Amino acid sequence: NGRALAIDPDDADTWHNKGLALGNLGRYDEAIPCYDHALAIDPEDADAWHNKGFALGYLDRYDEAIPCYDHALGFDPGGANTWHNKGFALSYLGRYDEAIRCYDHALAIDPADATVWDRKGIALESLGRYDEAIRCYDHALAIDPKDTLTKLHRRNCIEKEDATVQDSSTPIWAAYPGEDRDRTGDEGDPFPYWLVICVHNHGDHPIDDWEIQLESSSTLQILETGIEGSNVPVH
């Protein structure tokens, strides 16, 4: 490549290929200026934009990589690998919803890419969408049943889902002090009592998210709960 560039320093393909060669050696910081030379000559080279983004990603410069992928997709919106790598960069930055949309684009182009299914599963799992994540891992394993990493991701996701279901479905008792002004104590004050509520969570969020303050008493005996004016018991 050095000899070729000495003969024709304006050959975009040669600069691009030099960048690829340096990238293959893990010398990504040296590869990026080569891609810049290639793009200065041919700014519509989608492959050069993608490969520059890839090199930036390897250097953990994901916020710089994403615009490179955008340039590449502007010239070649059918680049499944570009959608994939943009999704990975977004995931690394914690932008999981955007990453999932990129993975969906990649899978619409190439639905048989097990790695994309796996990474989509990771993004969904990071959002707590465990059922959807497990389905993605299942897709990946249907394509590549021997992928031990995806098997590990799936097993860990199932454990998280089980833990969430167990935590959120366990009932808790909430007790609040109140006063009955129709009844009085020994000194004529309103009769104190505890309002006790048993809380069952059938939703998707852990009970801790409700910020219920609990109090307990060893002398408190719970007989039943109800709502005034209603014959339907509270469960």
Buried (B, 14 or more C-beta within 10 A) or exposed (E): BEEBBEEEEEBBBBBBBBBBBBBEEEBBEBBBBBBBBBBEBBEEBBBBBBBBBBBBBBEEBBEBBBBBBEBBBEBBEEBBBBBBBBBBBBBBBEBBEBBBBBBBBBBEBEEEBBBBBBBBBBBBBBEBBBEBBBBBBBBBBEBBEEBEEBBEBBEEBBEBBEEBEEEBEEEBBBBEEEEEEEEEEEEEEEEEEBEBEBBEBEEEEBBEEEEEEEEEEEEEEEEEEEEEEEEEEEE
